[in-house]
Amino acid sequence: MEPSYRSGDYVLVGTARWLWRIRPGDAIVFRHPQYGVLIKRVLVEEKAERRYTVEGTHADSTTGDDLGPAAFASVIGRALRTFSRQR
C-alpha cells in the first residue's frame, strides 16, 4: 500500500473487536484465502452483509475487484499507526 505503507514498515494493529469503528478510509488487516494476510484501505462498509469493499493504494496493488469483499470474520484488526524502519 505504498506510499502509506512501505515494505519493512511496522504497523500497530488494534485487534480488540469491541473497540473497532472501521469506516471508509481506514486501513484494515485481514486474511484472504488466496493471498494470505493483507492490508488494504476500506472503500465501503456493507453493514447488512458484514463485509468491507477494499482497495490498495499502490499502482501494482491487488484491487478489490480481484479480492472480492473482506468478510468481517476475516478481519484481524484496524491499522492504528505505522513505524518506518531506519534505512
Phi, psi and omega per residue, in radians:
M1 nan 0.664 3.068
E2 -1.060 2.526 0.132
P3 -1.529 -0.095 -3.114
S4 -1.127 -0.756 -3.129
Y5 -2.282 2.319 -3.140
R6 -1.986 2.735 3.103
S7 -0.971 2.251 -3.138
G8 1.673 -0.209 3.083
D9 -1.195 2.669 3.025
Y10 -1.779 2.417 -3.119
V11 -2.143 2.186 3.051
L12 -1.443 2.146 -3.061
V13 -2.030 2.184 3.055
G14 -1.415 2.073 -3.050
T15 -1.881 -0.090 -3.135
A16 -1.332 1.859 -3.046
R17 -1.025 -0.558 -3.110
W18 -1.257 -0.261 3.091
L19 -1.614 -0.228 -3.064
W20 -1.153 2.364 2.934
R21 -2.388 1.186 -3.076
I22 -1.286 2.223 -3.107
R23 -2.294 2.834 3.028
P24 -0.942 2.363 -3.092
G25 1.783 -0.378 3.102
D26 -1.313 2.643 3.024
A27 -1.706 2.328 3.112
I28 -2.124 2.670 3.046
V29 -1.902 2.233 -3.089
F30 -2.574 2.846 3.108
R31 -1.676 2.280 3.079
H32 -2.014 2.363 -3.062
P33 -1.071 -0.519 -3.110
Q34 -1.685 -0.658 -2.999
Y35 -1.792 -0.121 -3.129
G36 1.479 -2.529 -3.114
V37 -1.478 2.235 -3.095
L38 -2.241 2.750 2.976
I39 -2.154 2.175 -3.090
K40 -2.497 2.780 3.103
R41 -1.567 2.428 -3.138
V42 -1.414 2.218 3.041
L43 -1.640 -0.827 -3.066
V44 -2.424 2.367 3.012
E45 -1.738 2.063 3.128
E46 -1.743 1.534 -3.004
K47 -1.065 -0.739 -3.080
A48 -1.081 -0.662 -3.126
E49 -1.625 -0.077 -3.103
R50 0.930 0.995 3.110
R51 -2.641 2.937 -3.068
Y52 -2.238 2.373 2.964
T53 -1.534 2.209 -3.008
V54 -2.193 2.846 3.026
E55 -2.668 2.734 3.026
G56 -1.607 2.901 -3.131
T57 -1.821 -0.217 -3.136
H58 -1.492 2.532 -3.103
A59 -1.047 -0.578 -3.137
D60 -1.619 0.155 -3.072
S61 -1.245 2.629 3.004
T62 -1.179 2.279 -3.054
T63 -1.562 2.885 3.078
G64 -1.077 -0.502 3.093
D65 -1.125 -0.652 3.109
D66 -1.286 -0.638 -3.042
L67 -1.468 -0.599 -2.946
G68 1.407 3.099 -3.123
P69 -1.233 2.635 3.082
A70 -1.582 2.078 3.131
A71 -1.225 2.537 3.126
F72 -0.955 -0.706 -3.115
A73 -1.127 -0.402 -3.121
S74 -1.532 -0.154 -3.086
V75 -1.313 2.208 3.084
I76 -1.458 -0.722 -3.136
G77 3.068 -3.117 3.126
R78 -1.826 2.332 3.115
A79 -1.208 2.147 -3.088
L80 -1.749 -0.673 -3.069
R81 -2.758 2.631 3.125
T82 -2.035 2.423 3.068
F83 -2.117 2.069 -3.113
S84 -1.414 2.446 3.052
R85 -1.299 2.566 3.031
Q86 -1.278 2.250 -3.107
R87 -1.962 nan nan
